[in-house]
Amino acid sequence: MMINPLGIIVFMPFIGAFLSYIIGRFNKTARNVFADVLVIAELSLLAYLFANFSSENLITLDVDKVCGFGLHFVLSGFRGVYTLVAALMWCMTTIFSAEYFKHYHNRNRYYMFMLLTLGATMGVFLSADLYTTFIFFEIMSFTSYVWVAHDEKKPSMRAAETYLAVAVIGGMVMLMGLFLLYNAVGTLEISKLFNVISRVEDKRMIYAAATCITVGFGAKAGAFPLHIWLPKAHPVAPAPASALLSGILTKSGVYGILVVSCNMLYGNDGWAALILILAVVTMFTGALLALFSTDLKRTLACSSMSQIGFIMVGVGMHGLLGAMVEVHTGGRPEATSLMNLNAPLPSAGILLHMMNHSIIKLVLFMAAGVVFMNLHKLDLNEIKGFGRKKPFLNIVFLIGALGIGGIPLFNGYVSKTLLHESIVEYYEELENFLNPAISSVKFYSPSVFTPETIKLIEWIFLISGGMTVAYMTKLYLCLFVFKNNDDEVQKKYDDMKSYMNIPSKIAIGLSALIIPIMGFFPGVVMDFFASRGVDLMNAKFEPGEVHYFSLENLKGACISIGIGALIYFGFIIPLLTKKDENGKRVYVNRWPAWLDLENLIYRPLIAAACYVAGFLCRILDCALDTVVVFLRKTIYKDCPLKFEHEGDSFTFWLGTRLNNAQKTADDIFDGTYDDNIDFVHEFSLRKTKIKELFFIMTRTLSFGMLLCCIGMLVGMIYLLMVHW
């Protein structure tokens, strides 16, 4: 019997998680090797399947009679790309974890939950229907919670509490959306949603379902205003876990948003506009928070929020371009057909920026982990100058910074160019439609946006890219160029030679090498993945469609780089640093402490909701008691209770006689005996104790053996009597 490879990919990590825990109880090194072998095997299997992938012969797996609807998996283009990226990240972080966790407690627990989360993540990305997605999405949320709470310190537990609350509430809202969707169309199979929903005339329930599902996935993605867990969870989680939280788990949320926007409501300009607005706010807010941050991992976490915004901009533009319909000059007749089930620029930009962000954050968070495992500090003023004489760490961090900054010849430039060009394309088509001088075939979209609004969104996109350049410049200069303000500390940093072992260098180095390879050869590497992975977005992308290094495309990157330089020298240095008493510059956090959405809105809102709910429950409780008392006093009036004596009839009779005798004796002796005994009560208590003792005794092994002996004795006597 042939074993389905999807079953191995999804369920092997679950089995391996428990085996690793058992092995770790006896040998820590053997556990590390076992985990490494398992993730390498997972990566190898996925690479083989992806290399031999065919869209005509999709690999599927159906596990019936599980959780009611069964579990359904499929390996398609997008799913193949992203499970491959996830396996690569798990492979590198697992190798890096051996050194990072060398002096940590609860390593067995970490490895077990790391592998459990791997299985759950594979289940999400390979899911063929939203029910399967939901099952594994919730498993992933609960298993990754342990990462955030790993060191069990107060900040970690509070961050884990926030993470779990967002995950659980988001999951419940998503489940409500799935109920509504299934009730409306009768299926949750992702490949069928577009065709089924397009035939629904009244889409109000579809919109409600889409909103609920997007809230659940958006919470995991870190989209505004559900991003509150991201800046708090990453700084306290171990660095390998932070890399996975940022690089992969947020993309599981984006995966759900893509299912909604590109399968349920593709071509719906209103929905696309909503996604675009949320994307712009998420993109800009994340970059702004990163600028103000003075913590290394918090900066990278806020950067992740911003990059999710960039990806969602692509989702919004993909929907708006999909809403365009072909019309002819001579008026504006009604839309005749969907023009674009293709939208190659935004669809390729979405996929490639998801990939790029995952790999870049893998490198940057592992580099941050090297800093933390040597210093156990993350404050920029304390880690300043750590990497000055560490060329390997310098190079890999610089590669990651150039990648995420969108610098030409690095992978981030390619995906940001595609996303930027999708905005430009939509702006030009919208402007052409509004220009009566153009008499050729036009494209019309009933968009809520004007060309001026789209141009504003383009500038926010470029400014956010510039902010990315600025805060990554701040991190790089702090770690690798500037000296620490304390000369003795700087000398200590410079003398650190063995700050990272060989396996960790291999894991970080190989991950970093991917970034320039993808950036130097976009037409070979990036187009290859884009052409295979945009199927989830109902799009097609042909290699060679985009000339990435044309002057027009380089212009956008140059504008962002120039804005980044202005922000760094005109905002960060004068406003976000100051001179200390020795005249040396230190970083200061000028972000208002009160401007924290969790403490400002969410926690007070939940506390108020709990108080109101408790108050209403108390009112209802009192009202119910009042009704019960009223009924007992009127319709169901209480009958007088019949006198019941204490104890049974015999103890009551005997006790009463002795009480009377005692009273008679007391009268004879003129009340000399004051401490009279209530024999009725006394006999009742003694009988109760005897009954309890007998009850206990009859439940003992000794009593059973005694009865057995008595039975044998009676049997022997009977036999003797019969014999005689």
Secondary structure in CASP SS format (residue, H / E / C, confidence):
PFRMAT SS
TARGET T0000
AUTHOR 0000-0000-0000
METHOD secondary structure of the structure
MODEL  1
M C 1.00
M C 1.00
I C 1.00
N C 1.00
P H 1.00
L H 1.00
G H 1.00
I H 1.00
I H 1.00
V H 1.00
F H 1.00
M H 1.00
P H 1.00
F H 1.00
I H 1.00
G H 1.00
A H 1.00
F H 1.00
L H 1.00
S H 1.00
Y H 1.00
I H 1.00
I H 1.00
G H 1.00
R C 1.00
F C 1.00
N C 1.00
K H 1.00
T H 1.00
A H 1.00
R H 1.00
N H 1.00
V H 1.00
F H 1.00
A H 1.00
D H 1.00
V H 1.00
L H 1.00
V H 1.00
I H 1.00
A H 1.00
E H 1.00
L H 1.00
S H 1.00
L H 1.00
L H 1.00
A H 1.00
Y H 1.00
L H 1.00
F H 1.00
A H 1.00
N C 1.00
F C 1.00
S C 1.00
S C 1.00
E C 1.00
N C 1.00
L C 1.00
I E 1.00
T E 1.00
L E 1.00
D E 1.00
V E 1.00
D C 1.00
K C 1.00
V C 1.00
C C 1.00
G C 1.00
F C 1.00
G C 1.00
L E 1.00
H E 1.00
F E 1.00
V E 1.00
L E 1.00
S C 1.00
G H 1.00
F H 1.00
R H 1.00
G H 1.00
V H 1.00
Y H 1.00
T H 1.00
L H 1.00
V H 1.00
A H 1.00
A H 1.00
L H 1.00
M H 1.00
W H 1.00
C H 1.00
M H 1.00
T H 1.00
T H 1.00
I H 1.00
F H 1.00
S H 1.00
A H 1.00
E H 1.00
Y H 1.00
F C 1.00
K C 1.00
H C 1.00
Y C 1.00
H C 1.00
N C 1.00
R H 1.00
N H 1.00
R H 1.00
Y H 1.00
Y H 1.00
M H 1.00
F H 1.00
M H 1.00
L H 1.00
L H 1.00
T H 1.00
L H 1.00
G H 1.00
A H 1.00
T H 1.00
M H 1.00
G H 1.00
V H 1.00
F H 1.00
L C 1.00
S E 1.00
A C 1.00
D E 1.00
L H 1.00
Y H 1.00
T H 1.00
T H 1.00
F H 1.00
I H 1.00
F H 1.00
F H 1.00
E H 1.00
I H 1.00
M H 1.00
S H 1.00
F H 1.00
T H 1.00
S H 1.00
Y H 1.00
V H 1.00
W H 1.00
V H 1.00
A C 1.00
H C 1.00
D C 1.00
E C 1.00
K C 1.00
K H 1.00
P H 1.00
S H 1.00
M H 1.00
R H 1.00
A H 1.00
A H 1.00
E H 1.00
T H 1.00
Y H 1.00
L H 1.00
A H 1.00
V H 1.00
A H 1.00
V H 1.00
I H 1.00
G H 1.00
G H 1.00
M H 1.00
V H 1.00
M H 1.00
L H 1.00
M H 1.00
G H 1.00
L H 1.00
F H 1.00
L H 1.00
L H 1.00
Y H 1.00
N H 1.00
A H 1.00
V H 1.00
G C 1.00
T C 1.00
L C 1.00
E E 1.00
I H 1.00
S H 1.00
K H 1.00
L H 1.00
F H 1.00
N H 1.00
V H 1.00
I H 1.00
S H 1.00
R C 1.00
V C 1.00
E C 1.00
D C 1.00
K C 1.00
R H 1.00
M H 1.00
I H 1.00
Y H 1.00
A H 1.00
A H 1.00
A H 1.00
T H 1.00
C H 1.00
I H 1.00
T H 1.00
V H 1.00
G H 1.00
F H 1.00
G H 1.00
A H 1.00
K H 1.00
A H 1.00
G C 1.00
A C 1.00
F C 1.00
P C 1.00
L C 1.00
H C 1.00
I C 1.00
W C 1.00
L H 1.00
P H 1.00
K H 1.00
A H 1.00
H H 1.00
P H 1.00
V H 1.00
A C 1.00
P C 1.00
A H 1.00
P H 1.00
A H 1.00
S H 1.00
A H 1.00
L H 1.00
L H 1.00
S H 1.00
G H 1.00
I H 1.00
L H 1.00
T H 1.00
K H 1.00
S H 1.00
G H 1.00
V H 1.00
Y H 1.00
G H 1.00
I H 1.00
L H 1.00
V H 1.00
V H 1.00
S H 1.00
C H 1.00
N H 1.00
M H 1.00
L C 1.00
Y C 1.00
G C 1.00
N C 1.00
D H 1.00
G H 1.00
W H 1.00
A H 1.00
A H 1.00
L H 1.00
I H 1.00
L H 1.00
I H 1.00
L H 1.00
A H 1.00
V H 1.00
V H 1.00
T H 1.00
M H 1.00
F H 1.00
T H 1.00
G H 1.00
A H 1.00
L H 1.00
L H 1.00
A H 1.00
L H 1.00
F H 1.00
S C 1.00
T C 1.00
D E 1.00
L H 1.00
K H 1.00
R H 1.00
T H 1.00
L H 1.00
A H 1.00
C H 1.00
S H 1.00
S H 1.00
M H 1.00
S H 1.00
Q H 1.00
I H 1.00
G H 1.00
F H 1.00
I H 1.00
M H 1.00
V H 1.00
G H 1.00
V H 1.00
G H 1.00
M H 1.00
H H 1.00
G H 1.00
L H 1.00
L H 1.00
G H 1.00
A C 1.00
M C 1.00
V E 1.00
E E 1.00
V E 1.00
H C 1.00
T C 1.00
G C 1.00
G C 1.00
R C 1.00
P C 1.00
E C 1.00
A C 1.00
T C 1.00
S C 1.00
L E 1.00
M C 1.00
N C 1.00
L C 1.00
N C 1.00
A C 1.00
P H 1.00
L H 1.00
P H 1.00
S H 1.00
A H 1.00
G H 1.00
I H 1.00
L H 1.00
L H 1.00
H H 1.00
M H 1.00
M H 1.00
N H 1.00
H H 1.00
S H 1.00
I H 1.00
I H 1.00
K H 1.00
L H 1.00
V H 1.00
L H 1.00
F H 1.00
M H 1.00
A H 1.00
A H 1.00
G H 1.00
V H 1.00
V H 1.00
F H 1.00
M H 1.00
N H 1.00
L H 1.00
H C 1.00
K C 1.00
L C 1.00
D E 1.00
L H 1.00
N H 1.00
E H 1.00
I H 1.00
K C 1.00
G C 1.00
F C 1.00
G C 1.00
R C 1.00
K C 1.00
K C 1.00
P H 1.00
F H 1.00
L H 1.00
N H 1.00
I H 1.00
V H 1.00
F H 1.00
L H 1.00
I H 1.00
G H 1.00
A H 1.00
L H 1.00
G H 1.00
I H 1.00
G C 1.00
G C 1.00
I C 1.00
P C 1.00
L C 1.00
F C 1.00
N H 1.00
G H 1.00
Y H 1.00
V H 1.00
S H 1.00
K H 1.00
T H 1.00
L H 1.00
L H 1.00
H H 1.00
E H 1.00
S H 1.00
I H 1.00
V H 1.00
E H 1.00
Y H 1.00
Y H 1.00
E H 1.00
E H 1.00
L H 1.00
E H 1.00
N H 1.00
F H 1.00
L H 1.00
N C 1.00
P C 1.00
A C 1.00
I C 1.00
S C 1.00
S C 1.00
V C 1.00
K E 1.00
F E 1.00
Y E 1.00
S C 1.00
P C 1.00
S C 1.00
V C 1.00
F C 1.00
T C 1.00
P H 1.00
E H 1.00
T H 1.00
I H 1.00
K H 1.00
L H 1.00
I H 1.00
E H 1.00
W H 1.00
I H 1.00
F H 1.00
L H 1.00
I H 1.00
S H 1.00
G H 1.00
G H 1.00
M H 1.00
T H 1.00
V H 1.00
A H 1.00
Y H 1.00
M H 1.00
T H 1.00
K H 1.00
L H 1.00
Y H 1.00
L H 1.00
C H 1.00
L H 1.00
F H 1.00
V C 1.00
F C 1.00
K C 1.00
N C 1.00
N C 1.00
D C 1.00
D H 1.00
E H 1.00
V H 1.00
Q H 1.00
K H 1.00
K H 1.00
Y H 1.00
D H 1.00
D C 1.00
M C 1.00
K C 1.00
S C 1.00
Y C 1.00
M C 1.00
N C 1.00
I H 1.00
P H 1.00
S H 1.00
K H 1.00
I H 1.00
A H 1.00
I H 1.00
G H 1.00
L H 1.00
S H 1.00
A H 1.00
L H 1.00
I H 1.00
I H 1.00
P H 1.00
I H 1.00
M H 1.00
G H 1.00
F H 1.00
F C 1.00
P H 1.00
G H 1.00
V H 1.00
V H 1.00
M H 1.00
D H 1.00
F H 1.00
F H 1.00
A H 1.00
S H 1.00
R H 1.00
G H 1.00
V C 1.00
D H 1.00
L H 1.00
M H 1.00
N C 1.00
A C 1.00
K C 1.00
F C 1.00
E C 1.00
P C 1.00
G C 1.00
E C 1.00
V C 1.00
H C 1.00
Y C 1.00
F C 1.00
S C 1.00
L H 1.00
E H 1.00
N H 1.00
L H 1.00
K H 1.00
G H 1.00
A H 1.00
C H 1.00
I H 1.00
S H 1.00
I H 1.00
G H 1.00
I H 1.00
G H 1.00
A H 1.00
L H 1.00
I H 1.00
Y H 1.00
F H 1.00
G H 1.00
F H 1.00
I H 1.00
I H 1.00
P H 1.00
L H 1.00
L C 1.00
T E 1.00
K E 1.00
K E 1.00
D C 1.00
E C 1.00
N C 1.00
G C 1.00
K C 1.00
R E 1.00
V E 1.00
Y E 1.00
V C 1.00
N C 1.00
R C 1.00
W C 1.00
P C 1.00
A C 1.00
W C 1.00
L C 1.00
D C 1.00
L H 1.00
E H 1.00
N H 1.00
L H 1.00
I H 1.00
Y H 1.00
R H 1.00
P H 1.00
L H 1.00
I H 1.00
A H 1.00
A H 1.00
A H 1.00
C H 1.00
Y H 1.00
V H 1.00
A H 1.00
G H 1.00
F H 1.00
L H 1.00
C H 1.00
R H 1.00
I H 1.00
L H 1.00
D H 1.00
C H 1.00
A H 1.00
L H 1.00
D H 1.00
T H 1.00
V H 1.00
V H 1.00
V H 1.00
F H 1.00
L H 1.00
R H 1.00
K H 1.00
T C 1.00
I C 1.00
Y C 1.00
K C 1.00
D C 1.00
C C 1.00
P C 1.00
L C 1.00
K C 1.00
F C 1.00
E C 1.00
H C 1.00
E C 1.00
G C 1.00
D C 1.00
S H 1.00
F H 1.00
T H 1.00
F H 1.00
W H 1.00
L H 1.00
G H 1.00
T H 1.00
R H 1.00
L H 1.00
N H 1.00
N H 1.00
A H 1.00
Q H 1.00
K H 1.00
T H 1.00
A H 1.00
D H 1.00
D H 1.00
I H 1.00
F C 1.00
D C 1.00
G C 1.00
T C 1.00
Y C 1.00
D C 1.00
D C 1.00
N C 1.00
I C 1.00
D C 1.00
F H 1.00
V H 1.00
H H 1.00
E H 1.00
F H 1.00
S H 1.00
L H 1.00
R H 1.00
K H 1.00
T H 1.00
K H 1.00
I H 1.00
K H 1.00
E H 1.00
L H 1.00
F H 1.00
F H 1.00
I H 1.00
M H 1.00
T H 1.00
R C 1.00
T C 1.00
L H 1.00
S H 1.00
F H 1.00
G H 1.00
M H 1.00
L H 1.00
L H 1.00
C H 1.00
C H 1.00
I H 1.00
G H 1.00
M H 1.00
L H 1.00
V H 1.00
G H 1.00
M H 1.00
I H 1.00
Y H 1.00
L H 1.00
L H 1.00
M H 1.00
V H 1.00
H H 1.00
W C 1.00
END
